[in-house]
Amino acid sequence: MLGYMLTTVAEVNGESWHIRTAGTHVIEGSAMSSRTRDALMSIEELRGHHFNQHRSHQLSELDVQWADVILASEVANVNFVRAHFATTAVTCVQLEMFVSRASRHGSIADRLAPFAGHDPSPRFDVVDPAGGDQAVYQQCAQQLWGLAQGFALLARTDDELR
């Protein structure tokens, strides 16, 4: 969900971000669930995307090497990246922690630096809606949409983000 949201926010704001999406525990090539699609479609600004073209992708070493930052939704995601890609120098941040605690001053690199070694906290988890009903998916989408916009405000001035 977040990838579509950040792509939309970047397009609307004229940002030159390069966004890739990948999961930590996916079945490679799977289509997006109807609940996920419907939750995304409930956000008016996202309705222009072709969600049926999406296919899941397992996070790989190449993805991690490519990224300047990895935005994670849950403690488990941050821990997965650190455990499997420990030698790669990339900042993996728990999205809600970053949006709520990051400095409003300096470059995006300066804002991200304090989070490179942060201990993730369940308090900042965006709960994975898998297995929930449509209302759970809607709630997750709304939470992520707010966080995507918050991240955009923090990253807006830095053209080097990808």
Residue pairs with C-beta under 8 A, 6 or more apart in sequence:
1 36
1 39
1 40
1 140
1 141
1 144
2 21
2 71
2 73
2 95
2 144
2 147
2 148
3 19
3 20
3 21
4 40
4 46
4 49
4 51
4 54
5 43
5 46
5 144
5 145
5 148
6 17
6 19
6 71
6 148
6 151
6 152
7 17
7 19
7 49
8 45
8 46
8 48
8 49
8 148
9 15
9 148
9 149
9 151
9 152
10 16
10 17
10 19
10 152
12 45
13 152
13 156
15 152
15 155
15 156
15 159
15 161
16 159
17 155
17 161
17 162
18 162
19 162
20 57
20 63
20 66
20 67
21 57
22 57
22 58
22 59
22 60
22 63
23 56
23 57
23 58
23 59
24 58
24 59
24 76
24 77
24 80
24 81
25 58
25 80
26 56
26 57
26 58
27 56
28 55
28 56
28 57
28 58
29 55
29 56
29 57
30 55
30 56
31 52
31 54
31 55
31 56
32 51
32 52
32 54
32 56
35 129
35 132
35 133
35 134
35 137
36 51
36 129
36 137
37 51
37 52
38 134
38 137
39 129
39 134
39 137
39 138
39 140
39 141
40 46
40 49
40 51
40 141
41 47
41 51
42 138
42 141
43 141
43 142
43 145
46 145
57 63
59 70
59 80
59 81
59 84
59 85
61 85
61 88
64 70
64 81
64 85
64 88
64 90
65 88
65 90
66 162
67 90
67 162
68 90
68 91
68 160
68 161
68 162
69 90
69 91
69 92
69 93
69 108
69 112
69 161
70 81
70 90
70 91
70 92
70 93
71 93
71 95
71 98
71 151
72 78
72 81
72 92
72 93
72 94
72 95
72 120
73 94
73 95
73 96
73 125
73 126
73 128
73 144
74 94
74 120
74 125
74 126
74 127
74 128
75 94
75 120
75 121
75 122
75 124
75 125
77 92
77 94
78 92
78 93
78 94
78 120
79 120
81 90
81 92
82 92
91 112
91 113
91 115
91 116
93 112
93 115
93 118
94 115
94 118
94 120
94 121
94 124
94 125
95 124
95 126
95 147
95 151
96 124
96 125
96 126
96 147
97 115
97 118
97 120
97 121
97 124
98 111
98 112
98 115
98 151
98 154
99 147
99 150
99 151
99 154
100 124
100 150
101 115
102 111
102 112
102 114
102 115
102 154
103 110
103 111
103 114
104 154
105 111
107 157
107 158
108 154
108 155
108 157
108 158
108 160
108 161
109 158
109 160
111 154
111 155
126 140
126 143
126 144
126 147
127 136
127 140
128 140
129 136
129 137
129 139
129 140
155 161
